[in-house]
Amino acid sequence: MNNYLMILKSTIEVYVHGTLESSNEKVRDILKTGLDETLKHQERVYNKMVDNEWYIINNINPSCICDVLNNLN
């Protein structure tokens, strides 16, 4: 499922770039429809993975964010 989720994310990137770069309205509409459908599908896959604990979400401690930002300076 993780590989499939990554494929969906890559497909979304292709649709986004194609939609942005298209100079033909019909092509742009087709790509946008594909983008919308793929986004919906990606959300369903993601939610299924989270529900089954196949995709673990780790909350980041705010102090860690501050540490990273401080190290950038």
Phi and psi in degrees as GROMACS dihedral restraints (atoms count N, CA, C in turn):
[ dihedral_restraints ]
;  ai    aj    ak    al  type     phi  dphi    fc
    3     4     5     6     1   -63.4    20    10
    4     5     6     7     1   -42.4    20    10
    6     7     8     9     1   -62.3    20    10
    7     8     9    10     1   -41.0    20    10
    9    10    11    12     1   -63.8    20    10
   10    11    12    13     1   -40.9    20    10
   12    13    14    15     1   -62.1    20    10
   13    14    15    16     1   -40.6    20    10
   15    16    17    18     1   -65.4    20    10
   16    17    18    19     1   -38.0    20    10
   18    19    20    21     1   -63.1    20    10
   19    20    21    22     1   -43.3    20    10
   21    22    23    24     1   -61.8    20    10
   22    23    24    25     1   -42.3    20    10
   24    25    26    27     1   -62.4    20    10
   25    26    27    28     1   -41.3    20    10
   27    28    29    30     1   -65.0    20    10
   28    29    30    31     1   -40.8    20    10
   30    31    32    33     1   -62.8    20    10
   31    32    33    34     1   -39.6    20    10
   33    34    35    36     1   -61.3    20    10
   34    35    36    37     1   -41.8    20    10
   36    37    38    39     1   -60.3    20    10
   37    38    39    40     1   -42.0    20    10
   39    40    41    42     1   -64.0    20    10
   40    41    42    43     1   -45.0    20    10
   42    43    44    45     1   -62.1    20    10
   43    44    45    46     1   -41.4    20    10
   45    46    47    48     1   -60.8    20    10
   46    47    48    49     1   -50.3    20    10
   48    49    50    51     1   -64.3    20    10
   49    50    51    52     1   -40.8    20    10
   51    52    53    54     1   -63.1    20    10
   52    53    54    55     1   -41.6    20    10
   54    55    56    57     1   -64.5    20    10
   55    56    57    58     1   -43.7    20    10
   57    58    59    60     1   -66.6    20    10
   58    59    60    61     1   -36.4    20    10
   60    61    62    63     1   -91.4    20    10
   61    62    63    64     1    -9.6    20    10
   63    64    65    66     1   -70.2    20    10
   64    65    66    67     1   131.8    20    10
   66    67    68    69     1  -101.9    20    10
   67    68    69    70     1    -0.6    20    10
   69    70    71    72     1  -109.6    20    10
   70    71    72    73     1   124.0    20    10
   72    73    74    75     1   -61.5    20    10
   73    74    75    76     1   -40.0    20    10
   75    76    77    78     1   -64.5    20    10
   76    77    78    79     1   -44.4    20    10
   78    79    80    81     1   -63.7    20    10
   79    80    81    82     1   -43.8    20    10
   81    82    83    84     1   -59.6    20    10
   82    83    84    85     1   -42.3    20    10
   84    85    86    87     1   -64.2    20    10
   85    86    87    88     1   -40.6    20    10
   87    88    89    90     1   -64.6    20    10
   88    89    90    91     1   -45.0    20    10
   90    91    92    93     1   -64.8    20    10
   91    92    93    94     1   -40.3    20    10
   93    94    95    96     1   -64.2    20    10
   94    95    96    97     1   -39.4    20    10
   96    97    98    99     1   -62.9    20    10
   97    98    99   100     1   -44.4    20    10
   99   100   101   102     1   -61.5    20    10
  100   101   102   103     1   -40.7    20    10
  102   103   104   105     1   -61.7    20    10
  103   104   105   106     1   -49.0    20    10
  105   106   107   108     1   -59.0    20    10
  106   107   108   109     1   -45.4    20    10
  108   109   110   111     1   -65.6    20    10
  109   110   111   112     1   -40.3    20    10
  111   112   113   114     1   -68.3    20    10
  112   113   114   115     1   -38.2    20    10
  114   115   116   117     1   -61.7    20    10
  115   116   117   118     1   -42.8    20    10
  117   118   119   120     1   -62.8    20    10
  118   119   120   121     1   -43.0    20    10
  120   121   122   123     1   -66.3    20    10
  121   122   123   124     1   -42.3    20    10
  123   124   125   126     1   -60.0    20    10
  124   125   126   127     1   -41.0    20    10
  126   127   128   129     1   -63.5    20    10
  127   128   129   130     1   -41.8    20    10
  129   130   131   132     1   -64.0    20    10
  130   131   132   133     1   -43.4    20    10
  132   133   134   135     1   -64.0    20    10
  133   134   135   136     1   -46.6    20    10
  135   136   137   138     1   -58.3    20    10
  136   137   138   139     1   -48.7    20    10
  138   139   140   141     1   -61.6    20    10
  139   140   141   142     1   -40.2    20    10
  141   142   143   144     1   -62.5    20    10
  142   143   144   145     1   -42.8    20    10
  144   145   146   147     1   -64.8    20    10
  145   146   147   148     1   -42.6    20    10
  147   148   149   150     1   -65.1    20    10
  148   149   150   151     1   -44.1    20    10
  150   151   152   153     1   -59.6    20    10
  151   152   153   154     1   -35.1    20    10
  153   154   155   156     1   -93.5    20    10
  154   155   156   157     1     6.6    20    10
  156   157   158   159     1    60.5    20    10
  157   158   159   160     1    31.4    20    10
  159   160   161   162     1   -90.2    20    10
  160   161   162   163     1   -14.9    20    10
  162   163   164   165     1  -130.0    20    10
  163   164   165   166     1   107.8    20    10
  165   166   167   168     1   -93.6    20    10
  166   167   168   169     1   129.3    20    10
  168   169   170   171     1   -99.9    20    10
  169   170   171   172     1   121.1    20    10
  171   172   173   174     1  -103.9    20    10
  172   173   174   175     1   123.4    20    10
  174   175   176   177     1   -78.0    20    10
  175   176   177   178     1   138.1    20    10
  177   178   179   180     1   -96.5    20    10
  178   179   180   181     1   133.8    20    10
  180   181   182   183     1   -67.1    20    10
  181   182   183   184     1   130.0    20    10
  183   184   185   186     1   -55.2    20    10
  184   185   186   187     1   -29.9    20    10
  186   187   188   189     1   -66.6    20    10
  187   188   189   190     1   -30.4    20    10
  189   190   191   192     1   -65.9    20    10
  190   191   192   193     1   -38.1    20    10
  192   193   194   195     1   -64.4    20    10
  193   194   195   196     1   -43.9    20    10
  195   196   197   198     1   -62.2    20    10
  196   197   198   199     1   -40.7    20    10
  198   199   200   201     1   -60.8    20    10
  199   200   201   202     1   -44.7    20    10
  201   202   203   204     1   -63.3    20    10
  202   203   204   205     1   -45.9    20    10
  204   205   206   207     1   -62.6    20    10
  205   206   207   208     1   -38.9    20    10
  207   208   209   210     1   -66.2    20    10
  208   209   210   211     1   -33.8    20    10
  210   211   212   213     1   -73.4    20    10
  211   212   213   214     1   -18.0    20    10
  213   214   215   216     1   -75.3    20    10
  214   215   216   217     1   -25.0    20    10
